[in-house]
């Protein structure tokens, strides 16, 4: 399998949203909630603390759901 890498300029939620926006041509002001779904199926609302604990080789599948003009992003661990 081939994956797209995301490089965060800042290891924050804002930095993650900016990296996803650049990579997938998604306006950053249209991103609402960002969630992480772990391998156990637990869904967590993401914040700066969670992003700081990512390692360079963590792998996720990103789901972008349009909820009436705002996008809900879910990063599912694989």
Phi, psi and omega in degrees: 000152179242134181241153173270133178271147173243129176252122179267126176290324176230132180281065180226170176299318177299318178297322177295313180299319179296318180295318178294319180300315179295315185293321188246016176052051180244123181299125183300331179283355177261002178270121179269260182269148176234127182237156172241130177248116183280173182298335178280354178094002180284131181259125184237131174289123187280148174215182183301322181297319180295317182294324179298336182266005173288149171255167182296340184248015174293141184237132182223153168257130182261128173248128179247115183248122179278118179245070178069043177101343175248147182253136173258123179255132176236122177259112183258124179297137174233000000 
